[in-house]
Amino acid sequence: MARQTPRRRTLTVVALVVGIAAIGAGAWGLQRWQPFEHEAEKVVWPANVAPLATIVENEMGLRFVRNVKVEYIADATKFAARTHPPTAPLTAAQTARLDADAALGRALGMWAGDVSLADDASTIRAAAVSPVVLLSLQNTIVVNATDAKATLDPETRVELVRRLALVLDDQQYDVFRKLASAPTSQRFEALAGLQFGDGQWMHDRYVAGLSAKDLTAYRTAVRTRNTNYSSQVQNVPITYRALRVDYDQAGPAFVAVLRETGGTALAKAFTTDMPTALDQMLLPTAKYLHLDPTDKVAAPPVPREGTLVRHAQLGPFGIYLLMAAGLTPQEALTAADGWGNDAATLYRLHGTTCVDGRIVADSRDDADLIARGLDAWAGSRPKESGALVGRDGTTLLFSVCDPGAKVRQQVPDQAALDQYFGRSIMLRDQLRITNKPDLAECVATEFYAQHTDQQATGSSADFDLQNVLDSLSEKCRTEV
């Protein structure tokens, strides 16, 4: 088999920019795929965009059917004002919701202290810069360049290609409209990850064809953006940052598997067979291609003396973060794979924000693993949170309250986040090597159930990564 080389990576600003800026303003509605219901327009692009649009059409095997406005703004200040205009002051209701969400995060143990999610979101938004921004609601792409005659640098061309791919998917599958009407947060994340993953696939195809000079220039630009981003968001809780981009990290591997599967798999995922939750993106062959539907679950009732704030869905990543507080990252990831669905109720009781939740496991064995994880989580919570857990068959129960901003508590670290997202990266690596989705997923799942992401990246000097991967490949060949 082909040799597999260790890889080193970081959570890149490129992913953050697309996930937050390009998709966040989108809108979509659940309807049948009718891409050519109306006669297609004659699509005309500016001179320096047209060649890139042609490349995107040819690579993706689709055609643009509507014109998109392209604006050019060379001045950095004016470009920032156009693409990241000041947000309107928060209403009292919005402020109350953000305060409740901050308390919810403290209650669950995702962050600690006096967190301001409004300030954190603003910080991330300001730090996530790109020379190309898609304003989806305005059907406009804004380019940081002088005009249509300007020679675009490699970074701008690459980001244009990515945004054009997002637009092309939207024109064919009504993605933005569907995003806006997603019935659950998990449905939103699954479709957003699907769209981002397809944009990343197109990005990778274009980058692979860059000249050595352009590739060096592009990588330098990305490193600069990463450095600037990291310095600006260093005071934002890492878990909050991760929660905003979890679907961006899962989407590329999911799309890679669908494109390797071939046929109409990708089109069906956008239309008649849309993924319903993040877990299907993380394990595409086991939970999407082999169909593991999201289970039904009802949110717990509000206690008699409580006042409802809102209902929430934590999703598999949220449940993983809980269990990572008391288990090893390997154990927590394996347990989170058994997530079938969840529903939580956020409420105020005697002046304190609390949350009760139900988690449905895929099977009794999965419930055993999740129960163990929740027990460990409850044991790690500060006494002020009053954490309780329970079980009813394959349904796990938990209740916890905000311990307050002054209480010190354990929160997920970078290693826990790397473990969750690293498996998707290994899945893509293995897929490139084997061209077999089942085999690639088996190797990645087995590796991350037993080993850490630090070992996967080759940064553990005494770990023979190649030998472990070879052994797992042989084992998996007999199982898939």
SEPABA-618961 format. One record per residue (C-alpha): residue number from 0; residue in one letter; x, y, z. Coordinates in steps of 0.05 Angstrom, whole numbers, m for minus. Each point is the difference from the previous one (the first is absolute). Layout:
<sekes>
SEKE  pos  code      px      py      pz
SEKE  NUM     A       X       Y       Z
...
</sekes>
This chain:
<sekes>
SEKE  pos  code      px      py      pz
SEKE    0     M       0       0       0
SEKE    1     A      21      73      m7
SEKE    2     R      43      29      55
SEKE    3     Q     m36      47      47
SEKE    4     T      38      60      25
SEKE    5     P     m14      36      65
SEKE    6     R     m33      67      m9
SEKE    7     R       2      63      41
SEKE    8     R     m57      50      m2
SEKE    9     T     m36      57      34
SEKE   10     L     m71      24       2
SEKE   11     T       7      48     m58
SEKE   12     V     m29      69      m8
SEKE   13     V     m23     m21     m70
SEKE   14     A     m50     m48      30
SEKE   15     L     m22      50      52
SEKE   16     V     m12      55     m51
SEKE   17     V     m44     m42     m45
SEKE   18     G     m39     m31      57
SEKE   19     I     m16      65      34
SEKE   20     A      m4      51     m56
SEKE   21     A     m20     m37     m63
SEKE   22     I     m52     m47      28
SEKE   23     G     m25      36      62
SEKE   24     A     m41      51     m39
SEKE   25     G     m30     m53     m46
SEKE   26     A     m71     m23      m5
SEKE   27     W     m35     m64     m24
SEKE   28     G     m68     m36      m3
SEKE   29     L     m16     m75      m2
SEKE   30     Q     m26     m13     m70
SEKE   31     R      10     m46     m59
SEKE   32     W      60      12     m43
SEKE   33     Q     m22      38     m62
SEKE   34     P      64      35     m24
SEKE   35     F     m26      17     m69
SEKE   36     E     m73      13      17
SEKE   37     H       8      69     m33
SEKE   38     E      39      15     m63
SEKE   39     A      73      12      16
SEKE   40     E      28      70      m9
SEKE   41     K      59      16     m44
SEKE   42     V      53       3      54
SEKE   43     V      55      52     m10
SEKE   44     W      60       8      46
SEKE   45     P      52      56       7
SEKE   46     A      64     m13     m39
SEKE   47     N      43     m23      59
SEKE   48     V     m56     m44      28
SEKE   49     A     m23     m34     m63
SEKE   50     P      59     m49      m7
SEKE   51     L      m9     m21      73
SEKE   52     A     m75     m10      m9
SEKE   53     T      14     m45     m60
SEKE   54     I      49     m41      41
SEKE   55     V     m52      m9      55
SEKE   56     E     m54     m21     m49
SEKE   57     N      45     m50     m35
SEKE   58     E      26     m31      65
SEKE   59     M     m68      m4      34
SEKE   60     G     m38     m22     m63
SEKE   61     L     m54      53      10
SEKE   62     R     m17      66     m33
SEKE   63     F     m17      69      28
SEKE   64     V     m71      19     m18
SEKE   65     R      m5      70      29
SEKE   66     N      44      61       1
SEKE   67     V      36      21      63
SEKE   68     K      21      71      14
SEKE   69     V      75       9      10
SEKE   70     E      24      62      36
SEKE   71     Y      73      23       3
SEKE   72     I      25      41      59
SEKE   73     A      75      12       4
SEKE   74     D       1      44      62
SEKE   75     A       8     m45      61
SEKE   76     T     m43      44      45
SEKE   77     K     m57       6     m50
SEKE   78     F       5     m75     m15
SEKE   79     A      m7     m16      75
SEKE   80     A     m58      48       7
SEKE   81     R     m36     m32     m59
SEKE   82     T      12     m72      20
SEKE   83     H      m2       7      76
SEKE   84     P     m46      59      14
SEKE   85     P     m14      20      73
SEKE   86     T     m54     m43      31
SEKE   87     A     m62      32      28
SEKE   88     P      m3       7      76
SEKE   89     L     m27     m61      34
SEKE   90     T     m72       0      22
SEKE   91     A     m18     m18      72
SEKE   92     A     m25     m68     m24
SEKE   93     Q      65     m14     m37
SEKE   94     T      42      21      59
SEKE   95     A     m40     m45      46
SEKE   96     R       8     m59     m47
SEKE   97     L      75       9      m4
SEKE   98     D       5       6      75
SEKE   99     A     m40     m65       6
SEKE  100     D      46     m34     m50
SEKE  101     A      61      23      39
SEKE  102     A     m31     m30      63
SEKE  103     L     m17     m64     m38
SEKE  104     G      73      m8     m21
SEKE  105     R      24       9      71
SEKE  106     A     m53     m49      25
SEKE  107     L      23     m53     m49
SEKE  108     G      74      14      13
SEKE  109     M      17      26     m69
SEKE  110     W      30      64      26
SEKE  111     A       9      36      66
SEKE  112     G      m1      71      26
SEKE  113     D     m36      63     m20
SEKE  114     V      m9     m16     m74
SEKE  115     S     m30      50     m49
SEKE  116     L     m23     m38     m61
SEKE  117     A     m19      65     m35
SEKE  118     D      71      26       7
SEKE  119     D      29     m67     m19
SEKE  120     A     m42      m5     m63
SEKE  121     S      20      70     m19
SEKE  122     T      73     m16      11
SEKE  123     I      m3     m62     m44
SEKE  124     R     m38      36     m54
SEKE  125     A      52      56      m2
SEKE  126     A      58     m49      m1
SEKE  127     A     m28     m45     m54
SEKE  128     V      24      40     m60
SEKE  129     S       5     m21     m74
SEKE  130     P      14      37     m65
SEKE  131     V     m66     m28     m27
SEKE  132     V     m67       2      36
SEKE  133     L     m66     m29     m23
SEKE  134     L     m61      40      21
SEKE  135     S     m50     m55     m15
SEKE  136     L     m63      39      17
SEKE  137     Q      22      54     m49
SEKE  138     N      23     m49     m54
SEKE  139     T      66      37       1
SEKE  140     I      73     m19       2
SEKE  141     V      46      56      25
SEKE  142     V      73      m3     m21
SEKE  143     N      57      39      31
SEKE  144     A      28      24     m66
SEKE  145     T      m3      62     m45
SEKE  146     D     m45     m25     m57
SEKE  147     A     m15     m55     m50
SEKE  148     K      66      14     m36
SEKE  149     A      43     m11      62
SEKE  150     T      48     m59       4
SEKE  151     L     m23     m39      60
SEKE  152     D      51     m30      48
SEKE  153     P      m1     m75      16
SEKE  154     E     m36       9      66
SEKE  155     T     m56      41     m31
SEKE  156     R      m8     m50     m57
SEKE  157     V      m3     m59      47
SEKE  158     E     m52      34      44
SEKE  159     L     m40      21     m62
SEKE  160     V      m2     m73     m23
SEKE  161     R     m25     m22      68
SEKE  162     R     m56      53       1
SEKE  163     L     m19     m16     m72
SEKE  164     A      m8     m73      20
SEKE  165     L     m47      20      56
SEKE  166     V     m41      43     m48
SEKE  167     L      m3     m56     m52
SEKE  168     D     m26     m50      52
SEKE  169     D     m51      51      22
SEKE  170     Q     m24      13     m72
SEKE  171     Q      m8     m74     m12
SEKE  172     Y     m27     m22      68
SEKE  173     D     m30      62      34
SEKE  174     V      48      m9      58
SEKE  175     F      m5      69      32
SEKE  176     R     m76      m3       1
SEKE  177     K       2     m69      31
SEKE  178     L      49      23      54
SEKE  179     A     m47      55      22
SEKE  180     S     m58     m47      11
SEKE  181     A      38     m58      32
SEKE  182     P     m46     m31      52
SEKE  183     T      56     m17      49
SEKE  184     S      69      25      16
SEKE  185     Q      28     m68     m20
SEKE  186     R     m34       2     m68
SEKE  187     F      30      70     m11
SEKE  188     E      70     m24      20
SEKE  189     A      m5     m61     m45
SEKE  190     L     m20      40     m62
SEKE  191     A      48      57      15
SEKE  192     G      56     m51       7
SEKE  193     L     m21     m33     m65
SEKE  194     Q       4      67     m38
SEKE  195     F      65      20      33
SEKE  196     G      29     m69     m14
SEKE  197     D     m16       6     m74
SEKE  198     G      32      69      m1
SEKE  199     Q      62     m29      34
SEKE  200     W       2     m56     m52
SEKE  201     M       0      52     m55
SEKE  202     H      53      40      38
SEKE  203     D      45     m61       4
SEKE  204     R      m7     m15     m74
SEKE  205     Y      19      71     m19
SEKE  206     V      58       5      49
SEKE  207     A      28     m66     m26
SEKE  208     G       7      33     m68
SEKE  209     L      36      62      23
SEKE  210     S      71      12     m24
SEKE  211     A      56      m8      52
SEKE  212     K       7      76       5
SEKE  213     D     m75      12       9
SEKE  214     L      m5     m57      50
SEKE  215     T      55      30      42
SEKE  216     A     m33      68      m2
SEKE  217     Y     m67     m30      20
SEKE  218     R      28     m39      58
SEKE  219     T      36      61      25
SEKE  220     A     m64      40      m2
SEKE  221     V     m38     m54      38
SEKE  222     R      54      m3      54
SEKE  223     T      m4      75       8
SEKE  224     R     m75      m3       8
SEKE  225     N       5     m57      50
SEKE  226     T      50      38      42
SEKE  227     N     m42      63      m1
SEKE  228     Y     m64     m38      16
SEKE  229     S      31     m38      57
SEKE  230     S      27      63      33
SEKE  231     Q     m67      34      m4
SEKE  232     V     m43     m56      27
SEKE  233     Q      47     m26      54
SEKE  234     N     m46      24      56
SEKE  235     V     m62     m32     m30
SEKE  236     P     m14     m69      32
SEKE  237     I      26     m53     m47
SEKE  238     T     m63     m41       8
SEKE  239     Y     m43      58     m23
SEKE  240     R      45       8     m61
SEKE  241     A      m6     m74     m15
SEKE  242     L     m75      m2       7
SEKE  243     R      m5      53     m54
SEKE  244     V      39     m41     m51
SEKE  245     D     m14     m73      17
SEKE  246     Y     m37     m13     m65
SEKE  247     D      56      33     m40
SEKE  248     Q      48     m52      28
SEKE  249     A     m46     m60     m14
SEKE  250     G     m25      21     m69
SEKE  251     P      62     m12     m43
SEKE  252     A       7     m73      18
SEKE  253     F     m74     m12     m10
SEKE  254     V       1      30     m70
SEKE  255     A      64     m38     m17
SEKE  256     V     m36     m65      17
SEKE  257     L     m61      18     m41
SEKE  258     R      42      20     m60
SEKE  259     E      39     m65       5
SEKE  260     T     m66     m38       4
SEKE  261     G     m19      33     m66
SEKE  262     G     m65       0     m38
SEKE  263     T     m53      47      29
SEKE  264     A      22      m6      73
SEKE  265     L      20      73       7
SEKE  266     A     m62      27     m36
SEKE  267     K     m45     m43      44
SEKE  268     A      35      26      63
SEKE  269     F     m19      70     m22
SEKE  270     T     m71     m18     m18
SEKE  271     T     m39     m64      13
SEKE  272     D      46     m32      51
SEKE  273     M      28      57      41
SEKE  274     P      42     m18      62
SEKE  275     T     m37      14      64
SEKE  276     A      56       9      51
SEKE  277     L      75      10       9
SEKE  278     D      11     m73      19
SEKE  279     Q     m18     m21     m71
SEKE  280     M      55      46     m26
SEKE  281     L      51     m26      49
SEKE  282     L     m14     m73     m19
SEKE  283     P     m28       4     m70
SEKE  284     T       1     m74     m18
SEKE  285     A     m24     m26      68
SEKE  286     K     m53      53      14
SEKE  287     Y     m19      30     m67
SEKE  288     L      11     m49     m57
SEKE  289     H     m23     m58      44
SEKE  290     L     m56      44      28
SEKE  291     D      m1      14      75
SEKE  292     P     m59      48       6
SEKE  293     T      m4      50      56
SEKE  294     D     m46     m26      56
SEKE  295     K     m60      37      27
SEKE  296     V       8      32      68
SEKE  297     A     m42      48      40
SEKE  298     A      29      57      41
SEKE  299     P      m8      m7      75
SEKE  300     P     m56      41      33
SEKE  301     V      16      63      39
SEKE  302     P      m1     m12      76
SEKE  303     R     m62      24      35
SEKE  304     E      32      64      28
SEKE  305     G      45      12     m61
SEKE  306     T      m9      48     m59
SEKE  307     L      16     m24     m70
SEKE  308     V      57      36     m35
SEKE  309     R       4     m43     m63
SEKE  310     H      10     m70     m27
SEKE  311     A      66     m22     m28
SEKE  312     Q      35     m56     m36
SEKE  313     L      72     m14      21
SEKE  314     G      16     m49     m57
SEKE  315     P      55     m53      m1
SEKE  316     F      55      52       7
SEKE  317     G     m32      32      61
SEKE  318     I     m10     m68      33
SEKE  319     Y      72     m17     m16
SEKE  320     L      24      63      35
SEKE  321     L     m39     m20      62
SEKE  322     M      30     m69       3
SEKE  323     A      70      24     m16
SEKE  324     A       0      34      68
SEKE  325     G       4     m67      35
SEKE  326     L      24     m51     m52
SEKE  327     T      61      m4     m44
SEKE  328     P     m10      32     m69
SEKE  329     Q       0     m69     m31
SEKE  330     E     m54     m26      47
SEKE  331     A     m42      62      m7
SEKE  332     L       2      m2     m76
SEKE  333     T     m20     m74      m2
SEKE  334     A     m57      14      47
SEKE  335     A     m24      61     m39
SEKE  336     D      m4     m44     m62
SEKE  337     G     m60     m33      33
SEKE  338     W     m40      65       1
SEKE  339     G     m69      m9     m31
SEKE  340     N     m30      67      18
SEKE  341     D      m9      47      58
SEKE  342     A     m45      55      25
SEKE  343     A      11      48      57
SEKE  344     T     m42      51      38
SEKE  345     L      33      64      25
SEKE  346     Y     m38      34      57
SEKE  347     R       7      48      59
SEKE  348     L     m11     m27      70
SEKE  349     H       7      42      63
SEKE  350     G      42      51     m38
SEKE  351     T      47     m52     m30
SEKE  352     T       5     m25     m72
SEKE  353     C      m5     m76      m4
SEKE  354     V      m8     m52     m55
SEKE  355     D     m32     m69      m2
SEKE  356     G      16     m46     m58
SEKE  357     R     m16     m67     m32
SEKE  358     I      48     m38     m44
SEKE  359     V     m24     m59     m41
SEKE  360     A      54     m51     m16
SEKE  361     D       3     m43     m63
SEKE  362     S       1     m65      40
SEKE  363     R       4     m27      71
SEKE  364     D      75      m8      m7
SEKE  365     D       6      72     m23
SEKE  366     A     m43      21      59
SEKE  367     D      48     m35      47
SEKE  368     L      58      40     m28
SEKE  369     I     m37      67       2
SEKE  370     A     m24     m15      71
SEKE  371     R      71     m12      22
SEKE  372     G      21      66     m33
SEKE  373     L     m56      39      33
SEKE  374     D      17     m30      68
SEKE  375     A      72      23      m9
SEKE  376     W     m24      69     m23
SEKE  377     A     m46       7      61
SEKE  378     G      57     m20      45
SEKE  379     S      45      54     m30
SEKE  380     R     m51      56       9
SEKE  381     P       7      50      57
SEKE  382     K     m48     m13      58
SEKE  383     E     m34      67     m15
SEKE  384     S     m27     m28     m65
SEKE  385     G     m41     m54      34
SEKE  386     A      11     m48     m58
SEKE  387     L     m44     m62      m2
SEKE  388     V      m3     m57     m51
SEKE  389     G     m48     m58     m11
SEKE  390     R     m21     m52     m49
SEKE  391     D     m64     m30     m29
SEKE  392     G      18     m57     m47
SEKE  393     T      38      31     m59
SEKE  394     T     m18      70      22
SEKE  395     L      50      37      43
SEKE  396     L     m21      58      45
SEKE  397     F      38      59      29
SEKE  398     S     m15      62      40
SEKE  399     V      49      55      18
SEKE  400     C       1      74      19
SEKE  401     D      46      59     m13
SEKE  402     P      51       0      57
SEKE  403     G      13      74     m11
SEKE  404     A      56      39     m32
SEKE  405     K      44      m1      63
SEKE  406     V       4     m75       6
SEKE  407     R      62     m33     m29
SEKE  408     Q     m14     m62     m41
SEKE  409     Q      31     m48     m50
SEKE  410     V     m13      15     m73
SEKE  411     P      19     m36     m65
SEKE  412     D      70      13     m25
SEKE  413     Q      31       2     m69
SEKE  414     A      17     m74       2
SEKE  415     A     m74     m18       8
SEKE  416     L     m19      43     m60
SEKE  417     D      56     m28     m42
SEKE  418     Q     m23     m71      15
SEKE  419     Y     m70      14     m25
SEKE  420     F      19      35     m64
SEKE  421     G      64     m39     m14
SEKE  422     R     m37     m63     m17
SEKE  423     S     m34      34     m59
SEKE  424     I      68      22     m26
SEKE  425     M      27     m71       6
SEKE  426     L     m62     m26     m37
SEKE  427     R      16      46     m59
SEKE  428     D      74     m21       2
SEKE  429     Q     m19     m74       0
SEKE  430     L     m51      11     m56
SEKE  431     R      54      30     m44
SEKE  432     I      43     m60      12
SEKE  433     T     m51     m56      m6
SEKE  434     N     m57      29     m42
SEKE  435     K     m45     m43      44
SEKE  436     P     m47      38      47
SEKE  437     D     m16     m59      44
SEKE  438     L      73     m18      10
SEKE  439     A      21      72      11
SEKE  440     E     m54      11      52
SEKE  441     C      17     m65      36
SEKE  442     V      74      19       5
SEKE  443     A     m15      71      25
SEKE  444     T     m53     m24      50
SEKE  445     E      44     m56      28
SEKE  446     F      60      46       5
SEKE  447     Y     m36      55      38
SEKE  448     A     m34     m50      46
SEKE  449     Q      69     m23      23
SEKE  450     H      48      58     m11
SEKE  451     T       5      75       6
SEKE  452     D       0      54     m53
SEKE  453     Q      71      19      23
SEKE  454     Q      21     m70     m21
SEKE  455     A     m38       7     m66
SEKE  456     T      37      64     m18
SEKE  457     G      68     m32      10
SEKE  458     S      18      48      57
SEKE  459     S      11     m58      49
SEKE  460     A      71     m21     m12
SEKE  461     D      m4     m69      31
SEKE  462     F     m63     m21     m38
SEKE  463     D       7     m42     m64
SEKE  464     L     m58      30     m38
SEKE  465     Q      14     m35     m65
SEKE  466     N       2     m69      32
SEKE  467     V     m66      13      37
SEKE  468     L     m35      23     m63
SEKE  469     D      25     m60     m40
SEKE  470     S     m25     m47      54
SEKE  471     L     m67      33       4
SEKE  472     S      m6      m1     m76
SEKE  473     E      11     m75      m1
SEKE  474     K     m50     m10      56
SEKE  475     C     m53      43     m33
SEKE  476     R       8     m36     m67
SEKE  477     T     m27     m62      33
SEKE  478     E     m59      38      30
SEKE  479     V     m28      42     m57
</sekes>
